[in-house]
Amino acid sequence: MDRRSFIKGSLAATVGTAISSPAFARSFAGQSVTITVPFGVGGGSDLWGRFLAIFLQKYLPGNPVVIVKNVPGGGSVSGANLFAATAKPDGLNILVSSGSTQFPFLLGEKRVKYDYSKLKFVLAGPTGGVAYISSKLGCAGLSELGKLNGTTLHFASQGITSLDMVPLLGFRLLGLDVKHVIGFPGRGEGRLGFERGEFTIDYQTTTAYLRNSLPLVKRGEAIPLFAWGMIDKDGKLVRDPNFPVLPTIEEAYQIVHGKKPAGIEWDAFMSFLISGFPAQKLLLLPDGTSPDIIEAYRKAIRDMRNDPEYLSKRDEMIGEYEQVTDLEGETLFKQATHISPEAREWVRDFLAKSYDAAL
């Protein structure tokens, strides 16, 4: 079964369940809800979870106390494993997942004990990003990438199986010769290295790009190439609304190669792209959670999205993208957590042969 057929079938099953299951009121009055964040305090996923907690407490029926429990370790795998093994499907336990949690699952790492096909979707939090090169290379954009033949570009990477696997695979698809210098603690450090001239290609997520990289573009020091793109309600890659003049990575491929991307390498890349950006953050309930509890959470999210306090603080706290729930979110969730066996094997083989990755 191909990727799109799998997702359509899964969504059909979800719709069928929702239609056949009677919805009834569920109250959490006098109870406590625990959000498990499998990261330490202060990171992006922790801030996202704590921001959502304010509104879950406000809009879940009965206004339960909502607390955040940090369970760091193993790059988020330890906390997710613990949640999958112990969380009860009573609506009082919910998990924050990020691309760092989803990538090990997609790669089929043995240490992963959680299964996204058994977890129940509530919310997806997207983010975007823009890739750019140094203007010193003498290349004015995608149409002139041929000028870089024979030139090795340098990129500051957080690690080959981190979220930086997306540019690792994406730059390769565009035919760029990029040396990934591994070990940087974050994208901010990579940007500073780019500004110092130590690196010649970089990408930043939307907020960081607008705040710190766009000034480099305006000063003529950086040339934007493409934005990763967003996923629309039909599951297709479309232009990022924050960067409507920039092509998506798919459009960039067509500009460079003169044809649409296809094949196992592209399929593998798309799995990690969606998991790392359009569905980078997920809010999930345990296996066995009843439809009425799932609906209570999704309604709380719908109410949150219309809350003036949420609207006034959203961009600053969690980014410029709307949080996605219901069937549109289900599409993202299925795409972000599914990879064909063939695509998984291609990525594992590529990482092992090119970077000695032991997965």
Secondary structure, DSSP 8 states (H G I E B T S, - for coil): --HHHHHHHHHHHHHHHHHHS-------TT-EEEEEESS-TTSHHHHHHHHHHHHHHHHSTT--EEEEEE---GGGHHHHHHHHHH--SSSSEEEEEEHHHHHHHHHT-TT----TTTSEEEEEE---EEEEEEGGG---SGGGGGGGTT--EEEEES-TTSTTHHHHHHHHHTT--EEEEE--S-HHHHHHHHHTTS-SEEEEEHHHIIIIIHHHHHTTSEEEEEE--EE-TTS-EE--TT-TTS--HHHHHHHHHSS---SHHHHHHHHHHHHHTTT-EEEEE-TT--HHHHHHHHHHHHHHTT-HHHHHHHHHHH-SS--B-HHHHHHHHHHHT---HHHHHHHHHHHHHHH----
